[in-house]
Amino acid sequence: MFSIFKYFRKTSTPSNNKKFLVVGLGNIGEEYKNTRHNIGFDIVDQLGIILKGTFNSGKYGHVLKSKYAGKQLVLLKPNTFMNLSGKAVVYWLKKEKIHINNLIVVVDDLNINFGMSRLKASGSDGGHNGLKDIANSLNTSKFTRLRFGIGNNFKKKDQVDFVLSKWNNEESNNLGHLIDKNVEIIFSSIKQGLDFTMNKYN
């Protein structure tokens, strides 16, 4: 199996350390807007607003290019649907010559309470189909992921309906602040480094 991890280990250059790919996971379509499963899109959208950039349609997704703290940023919202997110991630890592160490994937997480987030340098997919496809496509699980807790207040058979449903009123009232906090975590990861940021926010 092709390993992009080995590919970038061979082809990386020092300049790659100044370029990051930040991927927010979600599903395209009006019916998925403002749903729990699309929080990755929402966080990356807010990131784009703060950077005063505009997303443009590109291959496998919508892309915004900007700069922050002397780094080049590529923001990506895949249009492949969640289960095929890896295709978009691999394409844009290769196209922009970004090292896998500088990949940050933003996802929803059922295993974390609402209002909490976890930044990790690697790990399992935790049952998340988007993370699973990215790991399979990269042939490694060693990439940074920022997990946004959506809780698990549902009966076992209702999991799909829960993640694809919209936020309740209480969650909606707190969502803006929490999205801003996750943007802060991303900026810290890029500027201060992963270890510093994990120690500060986890």
N, C-alpha and C positions, 0 to 999 in steps of 0.2 A: 504493500500500500504506500502511496506517495505520502511523504511526511513533510509538511511545510515547515515544521520545527527544524528539521535537519537542513532544509533548503535555506532558511534564513541564517542558520548558524554558519553556513558556508559563505553566504553572499553578503552578510551584514557589513556595514561600514560605520565608522564613528558618527557620521552625520545622521544615521538612523536613530541615534539616541535622542535626537531633538524633534522627532516626529512621532505623533501618537494617533491611533485610530480608536475613537470612542463610539461604540455601537449600542444603540438602544433597541431592544427587541420588542416586537409587537406584531399585530396583524393589520394589514391595510383594509380600508373600507370604512364607511361612515358608521356601520353597525358596531364597530369595535372601538370607536372613539370613547374616551373617558371610562374605559373598562379597566378592571384590575390587571388584566393580562397585558395591557398596553402602557403600563407605567414607564417602561423603558423608553418608549417614544416620547412620553410627556417630559421626562427628565432631560433627554437630549434636546427636545424642543426648547426648553427653558435655557439650557446651555447656549443654544444658538441665539436666543433673544439677548442674553447678557453679552455675548460676543458681537452683537449687532450684525449678524450675518443672515444669509438667505439660503435655504435649502434648494438645490436644483435637482432635477430628475437625471439620474445616471444609470449605469448598468446595475441591475439587481437592487436598486434602492435610490433614496434621496440623500444627497450629499451636500455638506457645507464645509468649506475650507476656511480656516482662520488661523490666528496666532494668539498665543498667551504665554507670558513669562519667558519669552525668547524661544518658545517651542512652536512648531507647526502642528496644527490640529486638523484632523479629518473626522468630521462627525457623520455617522451613517445610520439611516433608518432603513433596514432591508425591506424590499417589497416582495420578497419570496414567500411570505407567510412563515410563521414561527418554525414549522418543522423542517424548513429548508434554509435556515439562517446561515448555515455554514458556507453555502455556496457564495453568498454575498461577502462574508468575512474574508474568505480565502482570496477572492477576486481583488478586493480593495487593499488587502495587505500586500499582495504581489504588485498590483498596479502602482501603488504609492511607495513601494519599497520600505515598508514599515516593519520593524522587527517585532516578532511575536511578544517579546517582553513589554512592548509599548501598546499592547492591545488591552482595552478596558471594555468589558461587556456589562451592560446594565439590564437587570432582569427583575421580574417579580418572584417572590418566594413564599410558598404556602407554609414553610416550616419556621417562619419568623413572624412574631407578632406584629400587627399593624403599628406603624410608628417607629419601628426599629430597622436599621440597615446593617449589613455586614460586608466588609471589604475583604476579599481573600485573594491570595496569589495563585491559588490552584484549588482543586477539589473535585468532588463528584458532581454530576448534573442535578442531583437531588430530585430526580423525577421531572425536571424541566426539559421539555422536548427541544426547545431552542438551544439550550446549553449542550444537550446531548448531541445534536447535529453538528454544532460547532466543534466539539471535541472529536467527533468522528471524522469530520472534514480535515481538521488540523492534525489528526492522529496523535493528539496529546491533550491532556486536561490542564496543562501548566500554562494557564493564561489568567489574567486578572479578571475577576467578576465582582460587581457591586450588586448585592442582593437587597431588594426593597421588600420588606415584610408586608404581606397582605393578609396574614392570619389564616386560620383554617376553620372559620365558624360556619361549617356546613356538615351535612350528613355525607357519609362516604360516597354514596351513589350520586351525590349532587356536586361533585368537585368541578366538573367541566362547566356546569351552569354558574358556579360561584366565580371562577376565574374570568369568565366571559361576561359577567354582570357588571353593572355600574356601581360606583361607590355609594354607600349609604350616606345619609345627611351628616352624621357625626364625622365620618371619614372625610367627606368633602370639605367640611369646615377646617380641617387640619392639613389638607393635602398640599396647599400652596407652600406653607412653611416647611413641610417635609421634603417637597421637591427642591426647594432652595437649599436645604441642608445637604441633600445628595449632590447637588451641583457643587457645593462647597467642598465635599469630599473628593469629587473628581478633580477640581482645580488643585486641591492640596496634593493629590497623588501625582499630578503632573509636575507641580512646582517643587514640592518638598520630598517626594519619593514615597514609595509604597509602605516601607517599614514605619516611617514617621507617621504616616496617615493612619495606618492600622492601629498603632499604639494610641493615637489621639482619639479616634472616633469609634473603634470597636468596643 
